[in-house]
Amino acid sequence: MKKHAFLIRYGVWVTLLGSGSFALHCLGRGYSNLAPFGDLLPVSYAVNFGLAFAIVWLLYTYRKKMRQQIGFLFMAGSLLKFAVFFTVFYPFFRADGTIDRSEFASFFVPYVLALLLETSFTAKLLKVLERDEPL
């Protein structure tokens, strides 16, 4: 259990932040007279937080083998997220010719929150690798 404490802790944070922010986002959309689950909101949260977990899991898994490339792998994860945005979400949002604020927020709010969490845990991972301590 202690061997994977870092990933368990990260998984708890991903779950709490993802579900909490999703609930608040749905409530905010409801108060704004928008469909709470509209604009692919559930898919956006699932994809962003799922990819954030997968990216940090991969960084953790390969932290010793690819120690010098962790930053590049992190950047590749961000590139993957943008590729998903432009292939999955962008065509849906541009279907009417414009991207309105609610559509923009439905992707970029979970993107930014997941990115902040992903960045903070990757920084912790790098700090531990720098000191050569076990996680």
Secondary structure, DSSP 8 states (H G I E B T S, - for coil): -GGGHHHHHHHHHHHHHHHHHHHHHHHHHHHTTS-TT-TTHHHHHHHHHHHHHHHHHHHHHTTTTTGGGHHHHHHHHHHHHHHHIIIIIHHHHGGGS---HHHHHHHHHHHHHHHHHHHHHHHHHHHHHHHT---
